[in-house]
Amino acid sequence: MPVYRIETERLVIRCWEPKDALLLKSAVDLSIDHLLPWMPWAKHEPQTFEEKVELLRMFRGKFDLHEERCYTSQG
């Protein structure tokens, strides 16, 4: 059974949700120069907000279907 959220005193690890699209887009857009040399997916940036929403829907769908575990962290 997948664990959707793990919380400790200082950290939260959870699966991505479509509502995270703006946060993800902002982080990628601000860091693109640093990401390009190391992250192959960065060459497909910038993506629109709508594309980020669809990406996160896909992440969540695969999570729910037990196909992949893609987490984000807070804290």
C-alpha positions as CSV (number, residue, x, y, z in Angstrom):
1,M,0.0,0.0,0.0
2,P,1.5,3.4,-1.0
3,V,2.2,5.9,1.7
4,Y,0.9,9.3,0.5
5,R,2.4,11.4,3.3
6,I,5.2,11.0,5.7
7,E,5.7,13.6,8.4
8,T,8.4,14.1,11.0
9,E,9.1,17.0,13.3
10,R,11.0,18.9,10.6
11,L,10.0,17.4,7.3
12,V,7.0,16.4,5.2
13,I,7.3,14.0,2.2
14,R,4.2,13.6,0.2
15,C,3.1,12.7,-3.3
16,W,2.6,15.5,-5.8
17,E,-0.8,16.9,-6.4
18,P,-2.2,19.1,-9.3
19,K,-2.5,22.0,-6.8
20,D,1.3,22.1,-6.6
21,A,1.6,23.1,-10.3
22,L,2.3,26.8,-9.6
23,L,5.0,26.0,-7.0
24,L,6.6,23.5,-9.3
25,K,6.6,25.8,-12.3
26,S,8.0,28.7,-10.3
27,A,10.8,26.5,-8.9
28,V,11.8,25.1,-12.3
29,D,11.6,28.5,-14.1
30,L,13.8,30.1,-11.4
31,S,16.3,27.3,-11.5
32,I,16.4,26.3,-15.2
33,D,20.0,27.4,-15.8
34,H,21.2,25.2,-12.9
35,L,19.0,22.3,-14.0
36,L,19.9,22.1,-17.7
37,P,23.3,20.6,-17.3
38,W,22.1,17.8,-15.0
39,M,18.4,17.0,-15.6
40,P,17.6,15.7,-19.1
41,W,13.9,16.7,-18.7
42,A,14.9,20.3,-18.3
43,K,15.5,20.6,-22.0
44,H,11.7,20.5,-22.5
45,E,11.2,23.6,-20.3
46,P,9.6,26.0,-20.0
47,Q,6.3,24.3,-19.8
48,T,3.0,26.1,-19.3
49,F,1.1,26.1,-16.1
50,E,-1.5,23.8,-17.8
51,E,1.3,21.4,-18.8
52,K,2.5,21.3,-15.2
53,V,-1.0,20.5,-14.0
54,E,-1.2,17.6,-16.5
55,L,2.3,16.4,-15.4
56,L,1.2,16.3,-11.8
57,R,-2.0,14.6,-12.6
58,M,0.0,11.9,-14.4
59,F,2.3,11.6,-11.3
60,R,-0.7,11.2,-9.0
61,G,-2.4,8.8,-11.3
62,K,0.6,6.5,-11.5
63,F,1.0,6.8,-7.8
64,D,-2.6,5.7,-7.3
65,L,-2.2,2.8,-9.7
66,H,1.0,1.7,-7.9
67,E,3.1,2.2,-11.0
68,E,5.5,4.9,-9.7
69,R,6.3,6.8,-6.5
70,C,7.1,10.5,-7.2
71,Y,7.3,12.5,-4.0
72,T,8.0,16.1,-3.1
73,S,9.3,17.4,0.2
74,Q,8.5,20.4,2.5
75,G,10.5,21.7,5.4
